[in-house]
Amino acid sequence: MDEVGSGAPAGGNGAAPRPRLEDVAARVGLSTASVSLVLRGVPGPSERTRQRVLKAAAELGYRPDRTASALASRRSRLLGVMVDIHSPFHAELVEHLHTAAEEVGYDLVLSTLTRTRDENTAVETLLAFRCEALLLLGPVAPASVLAELDRRAPVISVGRRITGAELDVVRSADDDGVGQVVDHLVGLGHRAIAYVDGGKGVIATDRRRGYRSAMRRHGLDGQISVLHGNITEESGEKAGRHFLDAGDPPTAVVAFNDQSAIGLLTAFRRAGIDVPGTVSVAGYDDDTLSRLAAFDLTTVSQNAEEQARQAVTAAVERLDQGRTGPREIVLAPSLVVRGSTAQPR
């Protein structure tokens, strides 16, 4: 005999009926409205009620029909997230975004950036899935393009400062974060402190400015050294080889992000250079790799969890609370000192 709910035909006339919201409500003796609140993650029901409803739904095998709900309400309750598939920091942000979205009854649709898939393609995919707002992680498109996109769906720029357009922004103070790294290295006694750049984008510009400003603040104008780079481990390795070939390497190097810093560490260690004994290395982002004992990287935390929470809050304010004016949330970054920096010999 086939088991009920196994997907086998019931009574020879087709598949077993799919459990309905009404079935869950009947099981726990509540209204369908109360059960719906629990299953959508909306605040209100007590924890005891939540547990009863979730247990009944699991026992019955109930799964919400998101498509039917969206058609009935004309709302998808989906937030679109554009994410760089190569960024460990973006991966961490997405994890926190999922949590924050679920807490307010929304879900996420992810669209990735790759070496062959650009921002426009990623964004159009999110709109095709009827995402109600767009959370763009580190977008590089011009402000005018983002402003035009905001007319189609609310845009929240996460991580990047926007000038010349009235958009929602959630970011950390990147210039201050790099300044904290320079302050730390100067405090250890370093003077020859180089910087490996992150390219031409707004985020890279802010971090580069933070390095230059901090060096000047410490009277180290003559020691300013900016080396071209980008966001990858490969660029960090290339920069490391450049410093080694120069014959007179700096005693400390600050990289645009943790990926680039890990590339630096790799180049130095392959050449037998002691880190931090001979050269100190610092990154930016405090991503998951930087915390591994193999790298133990001094870096800057952008507070990914709070950025995610603020980004979802901004979207909900636009979608559900009627806010129309732009908001910019600037979070204070914090230095995380680990084993890749020390006093110069």
Secondary structure, 3 states (H helix, E strand, C coil): CCCCCCCCECCCCCECCCCCHHHHHHHHCCCHHHHHHHHCCCCCCCHHHHHHHHHHHHHHCCCCCHHHHHHHHCCCCEEEEEEECCCHHHHHHHHHHHHHHHHCCCEEEEEEEECCECHHHHHHHHHHCCCCEEEEECCCCCHHHHHHHHCCCCEEEECCCCCCCCCEEEEECHHHHHHHHHHHHHHHCCCCEEEECCCCCHHHHHHHHHHHHHHHHCCCHHHCEEECCCCCHHHHHHHHHHHHHHCCCCCEEEECCHHHHHHHHHHHHHCCCCCCCCCEEECCECCHHHHCCCCCCEEEECCHHHHHHHHHHHHHHHHHCCCCCCCEEEECCEEECCCCCCCCC
